[in-house]
Amino acid sequence: MARSQPEHKYAMVTGLTQLGHVVAVTGDGTNDAPALRKADIGFAMGIQGTKLAKEVADIILLDDNFASIVVAAKWGRNIYDNIRKFIQF
């Protein structure tokens, strides 16, 4: 949900989590902190983000570029695959 109120973000995260979905949230302000904390993965903006948003987020985008989320997901999947291969060995 783009341009949504912080309380709407929190309600959406809560609802989707209760339905068993994996939820990722992006935020940059203090009022986004509850949704960032509640989500399975919280992304905070490193340049424009507030200190509180950065503290509660799981990942901080240092360049404030949403394309970095895709790169982070690719890296994470690669690391996960390598760990699985190592454990099977």
N, C-alpha and C positions, 0 to 999 in steps of 0.2 A: 504494500500500500504506500504509494508515494504521497508526500505532503499530508500525512495524517497526524492527528492530535496524539500526544504521548499516551493518553489514557486509552485511545483506540488501539494503538500499537500493543499496549499491555493486554487488553482484552483479546485481541486477535492471537497473540502469542499463547495466552492461557488456553483459549479454546482449541487451537490447533494442537497444542501439547496434550491436552486431555483426549483428543481424538487419536493420539498415537503418532502424529507427524513429527518429523525432525524440523525444527524451526531455526532460521538464521535471521538476525535483525541487524540493521545498520543504524547508527545514531551518532550525534555529535554534541548533544546538549545534556545538561544536568537532568532535564525532565525526561530524557530518553533512558536514563539509567535503570529504572525498574524493568523495562522491556528487555534491555540488553542483558540484565542479570537473569531474567526468567527464561530467555531463549536458550536453546541448546548451544548455539554459537552466536556470540555478539561481536560485531565489528564496529569499532570506534574510529573516527577520523583523527589522524595524528596531528594535523596542522590546525584545523578549525575546531577540533573537539575539545571539550572541557576536561579538566583534570578528573572529575568524577566519572565521566563517560569512559575515559581511558582506563581508570582503575577497575571498573566492573566488567569491561569488555574482555573477551577471550583473545581477540586479535585486534591489533591496532594497525590501521592502514597509514603508513608513514607519509605517503604521497597524496592522500585523500582522493585516490583514483579508484573508482568502482571496478575497473578492469583488473585491478590487483587482486580482487576476490577470486576471479577465475584462475589467475596464476597460483594463488595460495591453495585453491582446491586441487589443481593439478599436482603441485608439490606434495600435498598431503596424501593424495592417492598413490603417488609414486613411493613415498615413504612407507605407507601401509602395505603396499604390494611387496616391497623389499623385506619388510619385517616378516610377512607371511612366508616368503620364500626361504628366509633364513631359519625360521622355526621348523618348517617342513624338512629342511636338510638335516 
